[in-house]
Amino acid sequence: MLDSIWICILIMAVVSYLLRVLPVTLIRRQIKNPFVRSVLYYLPYVTLSVMTVPAIFSVSGNPVCGAVALVAACVAAWFTSNMFLSACVACAAVFLCSFL
């Protein structure tokens, strides 16, 4: 069991390293394709949402409270464009939803 954990960690480390090193070594000139540039621009946002959204539904123990928090954070982000305030609104929404 312990050996398989170390093998998984090693595979993840190699994949992470290759994803960071290969673009630097293979692409030497500036990227001019607008589609590729837009994909590379939005990639960090997509990665953040892929890691965050499943946690929103599972962290409170109640998926309904998670959905309420997601909607509240999206509305707050739409009107304020402030990440800290959106996170605070989502936390308050989960807190209030857990009491109802």
Secondary structure, 3 states (H helix, E strand, C coil): CHHHHHHHHHHHHHHHHHHHHHHHHHCCCCCCCHHHHHHHHHHHHHHHHHHHHHHHHHHCCCHHHHHHHHHHHHHHHHHHCCHHHHHHHHHHHHHHHHHC
